């Protein structure tokens, strides 16, 4: 991962994803600009504003994407579902891509891609928003730029999708796939994320993605686990969330002070 000084522009996210560069990001669960700004400042490549599982509305999403632009970090939005109007809102607000949950059929994948693309798609036109530099970008320059820069990422997380992988991953215009081990674990009744049936499903998704030439994204606990997933062909890794990172840091701090207090107490005895 490049440092802040050498990191490419955030607008290069799709190019870097398609080139299989190593990308590291996290989910944003807190509806504020601060976490996104901080994570951009430390050098992360992307954040995913989580409208599906966090309390983001149109206004707070817009604020997080403004922070992403200011901090030169790619702002991706996980929309709550594949509704075209929700995808459109995220893109108009300046998202550089969308992560769409529960893409369980080729039809859903095609509809998702169509909602993201002007040419060959069905995206509603507007260039008078952040995505169009508030009218500074002309109609056809805006169309070309957006079609070039917006990343389309499908979440495969449903058992029924496993029988349709080649059809889903073969959809033209789909850039990448996120392997949703959490939902798969629950849907398959598995013990945990590393259970054999979950890993078998993950490997099948990854194989279909490799065969179709699609980028592979996956959640990883840390750099060591990410290295293991590279054998799947994964190149983009989502590590925890802003809330998770804060909890981890706070837990370490509390543990450190508790250990120090125990040492001091033992010395005074």
ChimeraX attribute file (.defattr): number of C-alpha atoms within 10 A of each C-alpha:
attribute: neighborCount
match mode: 1-to-1
recipient: residues
	/A:1	12
	/A:2	12
	/A:3	12
	/A:4	16
	/A:5	8
	/A:6	9
	/A:7	15
	/A:8	15
	/A:9	12
	/A:10	20
	/A:11	19
	/A:12	16
	/A:13	24
	/A:14	20
	/A:15	15
	/A:16	18
	/A:17	20
	/A:18	16
	/A:19	11
	/A:20	16
	/A:21	15
	/A:22	15
	/A:23	19
	/A:24	21
	/A:25	24
	/A:26	25
	/A:27	23
	/A:28	29
	/A:29	20
	/A:30	19
	/A:31	21
	/A:32	17
	/A:33	18
	/A:34	14
	/A:35	21
	/A:36	33
	/A:37	21
	/A:38	16
	/A:39	21
	/A:40	25
	/A:41	17
	/A:42	12
	/A:43	20
	/A:44	22
	/A:45	28
	/A:46	26
	/A:47	28
	/A:48	25
	/A:49	31
	/A:50	23
	/A:51	22
	/A:52	15
	/A:53	12
	/A:54	14
	/A:55	12
	/A:56	21
	/A:57	10
	/A:58	12
	/A:59	10
	/A:60	17
	/A:61	25
	/A:62	23
	/A:63	18
	/A:64	29
	/A:65	30
	/A:66	20
	/A:67	21
	/A:68	29
	/A:69	22
	/A:70	14
	/A:71	20
	/A:72	24
	/A:73	32
	/A:74	27
	/A:75	32
	/A:76	29
	/A:77	28
	/A:78	28
	/A:79	22
	/A:80	17
	/A:81	17
	/A:82	22
	/A:83	13
	/A:84	17
	/A:85	13
	/A:86	18
	/A:87	25
	/A:88	20
	/A:89	16
	/A:90	26
	/A:91	25
	/A:92	23
	/A:93	20
	/A:94	26
	/A:95	31
	/A:96	28
	/A:97	26
	/A:98	26
	/A:99	25
	/A:100	26
	/A:101	20
	/A:102	19
	/A:103	24
	/A:104	21
	/A:105	20
	/A:106	18
	/A:107	12
	/A:108	17
	/A:109	26
	/A:110	18
	/A:111	16
	/A:112	27
	/A:113	28
	/A:114	20
	/A:115	22
	/A:116	27
	/A:117	23
	/A:118	18
	/A:119	11
	/A:120	12
	/A:121	16
	/A:122	16
	/A:123	20
	/A:124	14
	/A:125	14
	/A:126	16
	/A:127	20
	/A:128	15
	/A:129	14
	/A:130	19
	/A:131	20
	/A:132	23
	/A:133	14
	/A:134	12
	/A:135	14
	/A:136	13
	/A:137	15
	/A:138	12
	/A:139	14
	/A:140	11
	/A:141	13
	/A:142	20
	/A:143	19
	/A:144	13
	/A:145	13
	/A:146	22
	/A:147	18
	/A:148	14
	/A:149	16
	/A:150	23
	/A:151	26
	/A:152	24
	/A:153	27
	/A:154	30
	/A:155	21
	/A:156	28
	/A:157	25
	/A:158	21
	/A:159	15
	/A:160	12
	/A:161	18
	/A:162	18
	/A:163	12
	/A:164	16
	/A:165	21
	/A:166	18
	/A:167	15
	/A:168	26
	/A:169	27
	/A:170	19
	/A:171	16
	/A:172	12
	/A:173	21
	/A:174	23
	/A:175	24
	/A:176	25
	/A:177	26
	/A:178	26
	/A:179	22
	/A:180	23
	/A:181	23
	/A:182	14
	/A:183	17
	/A:184	22
	/A:185	22
	/A:186	15
	/A:187	13
	/A:188	13
	/A:189	12
	/A:190	15
	/A:191	12
	/A:192	14
	/A:193	17
	/A:194	13
	/A:195	13
	/A:196	12
	/A:197	17
	/A:198	24
	/A:199	15
	/A:200	12
	/A:201	22
	/A:202	24
	/A:203	17
	/A:204	16
	/A:205	26
	/A:206	27
	/A:207	18
	/A:208	20
	/A:209	25
	/A:210	17
	/A:211	12
	/A:212	20
	/A:213	15
	/A:214	24
	/A:215	24
	/A:216	28
	/A:217	25
	/A:218	22
	/A:219	23
	/A:220	19
	/A:221	11
	/A:222	12
	/A:223	12
	/A:224	9
	/A:225	12
	/A:226	20
	/A:227	14
	/A:228	12
	/A:229	22
	/A:230	15
	/A:231	11
	/A:232	18
	/A:233	18
	/A:234	27
	/A:235	23
	/A:236	27
	/A:237	27
	/A:238	21
	/A:239	19
	/A:240	18
	/A:241	20
	/A:242	19
	/A:243	14
	/A:244	15
	/A:245	13
	/A:246	13
	/A:247	12
	/A:248	12
	/A:249	11
	/A:250	12
	/A:251	11
	/A:252	12
	/A:253	12
	/A:254	11
	/A:255	12
	/A:256	12
	/A:257	11
	/A:258	12
	/A:259	12
	/A:260	12
	/A:261	12
	/A:262	11
	/A:263	11
	/A:264	11
	/A:265	10
	/A:266	9
	/A:267	8
	/A:268	6
	/A:269	5
